[in-house]
């Protein structure tokens, strides 16, 4: 565990500070992963919309099916 020490002793306050810092880092990592997933979904949706071979795309020449 990382944290401030009082001499060689790891104090109770240090434990709470370390725990809070780990939770904060964990929250930022989760938010970063969530944002990355949203960005990837939007990118794929944009590609699918422009795809000439996908059935849901407005670009598909439906009169040829």
JOHU-V806816 format. One record per residue. N is the residue number from 1. SS is DSSP state (h for helix, s for strand, l for the rest). D_FIRST is the distance of its C-alpha to the first C-alpha in whole Angstrom. Layout:
# JOHU-V806816
n = [N;N]
ss = [SS;SS]
d_first = [D_FIRST;D_FIRST]
This chain:
# JOHU-V806816
n = [1;2;3;4;5;6;7;8;9;10;11;12;13;14;15;16;17;18;19;20;21;22;23;24;25;26;27;28;29;30;31;32;33;34;35;36;37;38;39;40;41;42;43;44;45;46;47;48;49;50;51;52;53;54;55;56;57;58;59;60;61;62;63;64;65]
ss = [l;l;l;l;l;s;l;l;s;l;l;h;h;h;h;h;h;h;h;h;h;h;h;h;h;h;h;h;h;h;h;h;h;h;h;h;h;h;h;h;h;h;h;h;h;h;h;h;h;h;l;l;l;l;l;l;l;l;l;l;l;h;h;h;l]
d_first = [0;4;7;10;11;14;15;13;12;9;12;12;13;10;8;11;11;7;9;12;11;10;13;15;14;15;18;19;19;21;24;24;25;27;29;29;31;33;34;35;37;39;40;41;43;44;45;47;49;50;51;55;54;52;54;52;53;55;56;57;61;62;65;65;63]
